[in-house]
């Protein structure tokens, strides 16, 4: 469950960062991106522990909740990466508008 919680937090923070960027609040956007990265790091540490415990031989049973958790993590990672790119574009557009 912790994997789902941290992944969900990462995704939520990414979306908050994007909302802040749309409002040209770059400091808040950066704060939310930092929080998204930290939450993703926590989720990734849990995932790494699970992979290590499994040792590649199926020691960890693959349950629906584990698949769901992995799905959350992958979505959070993709969301953060796309958010970073979108924020970069918002900043460029802001600079061009203010010339």
Residue pairs with C-beta under 8 A, 6 or more apart in sequence:
1 65
1 69
2 42
2 43
2 46
3 43
3 46
3 47
3 50
3 69
3 70
3 72
3 73
4 65
4 68
4 69
4 72
6 39
6 40
6 42
6 43
6 46
7 39
7 40
7 43
7 69
7 72
7 73
7 75
7 76
8 72
8 76
9 35
9 36
9 39
10 36
10 37
10 39
10 40
10 43
10 76
10 77
10 79
10 80
11 36
11 72
11 75
11 76
11 79
11 80
13 32
13 33
13 35
13 36
13 39
14 32
14 33
14 36
14 76
14 79
14 80
14 83
15 79
15 83
16 32
17 28
17 29
17 30
17 31
17 32
17 33
17 36
17 83
17 87
18 29
18 83
18 86
18 87
20 26
20 28
20 29
20 31
20 32
21 29
21 86
21 87
21 90
21 91
22 90
24 90
24 94
26 91
29 87
33 80
33 83
33 84
33 87
36 76
36 80
36 83
37 80
39 76
40 73
40 76
40 77
40 80
43 72
43 73
43 76
44 73
47 70
47 73
50 60
50 66
53 59
53 60
54 60
60 66
